[in-house]
Amino acid sequence: AQKVTQAQTEISVVEKEDVTLDCVYETRDTTYYLFWYKQPPSGELVFLIRRNSFDEQNEISGRYSWNFQKSTSSFNFTITASQVVDSAVYFCALRGPDSWGKLQFGAGTQVVVTP
Amino acid sequence: EAQVTQNPRYLITVTGKKLTVTCSQNMNHEYMSWYRQDPGLGLRQIYYSMNVEATDKGDVPEGYKVSRKEKRNFPLILESPSPNQTSLYFCASRRTAGNYGYTFGSGTRLTVV
């Protein structure tokens, strides 16, 4: 069975601080896909990144960066120099190789950025 | 614009009154799915569909029905809603073949009193 654990329920930071969100996953599949989504207060889900299991390169997109480590089954997400607009719930999710595979979501981490 | 459209965005209803949440996509995606989001639990899959007339249960199907008579539409039906179905619901779609991402609808916030 697949499982995604986001142990941090809520993280509060002051603007311009860096914040790292942890994501640990469990799967028996050798091929799988990892995702991060942002859910702002308006409620929609905003896609941030998809990573294949065979691509362990870390990625940076502006102030966002992702650290994928298969050895520890982790896919952590860092926001550098946080801004108030980063306040949201962030979800990590996992999908297996099957075409009918569901997205297995973690419980989410609430990030609160105060000015 | 490529999108998944859910209606309504907000709905308050009473226990036992049948309701349907509609979902429509304009991307010719084969795969469609419904999720519910609850605090502390993330999103959990209710039902999914691989194509027309091909649906299957997800992790939390009890109390829900779906149908897929047309490729673009995947309605979620609550025959007799109960307060424990109060939740935020998302419809999603994607291509079946290849490593394609999901497109999510804007969500439907349902309250059953």
Contacts between the chains, C-beta under 8 A, distances in Angstrom:
chain1	res1	chain2	res2	distance
A	4	B	42	7.7
A	6	B	42	7.9
A	9	B	40	7.7
A	33	B	99	6.7
A	35	B	101	7.5
A	35	B	102	7.9
A	43	B	88	6.7
A	43	B	106	7.2
A	43	B	107	5.0
A	43	B	109	7.2
A	44	B	104	7.1
A	44	B	106	4.9
A	44	B	107	6.2
A	45	B	90	6.5
A	45	B	104	4.4
A	45	B	107	7.6
A	47	B	101	6.0
A	47	B	102	7.4
A	47	B	104	7.8
A	50	B	99	7.6
A	50	B	101	5.4
A	52	B	99	6.6
A	91	B	42	6.1
A	91	B	43	7.0
A	93	B	43	7.8
A	99	B	31	7.3
A	99	B	50	7.4
A	99	B	96	4.6
A	99	B	97	6.8
A	100	B	31	7.2
A	100	B	48	6.7
A	100	B	50	5.5
A	100	B	56	7.4
A	100	B	96	7.8
A	102	B	33	6.7
A	102	B	45	4.4
A	102	B	48	6.5
A	102	B	58	6.1
A	102	B	59	7.5
A	103	B	33	7.9
A	103	B	35	7.7
A	103	B	43	7.3
A	103	B	45	7.3
A	103	B	92	7.6
A	103	B	102	6.6
A	105	B	35	7.8
A	105	B	42	3.7
A	105	B	43	4.3
A	105	B	44	7.4
A	106	B	42	5.4
A	107	B	40	5.5
A	107	B	41	6.1
A	107	B	42	4.7
A	108	B	42	5.4
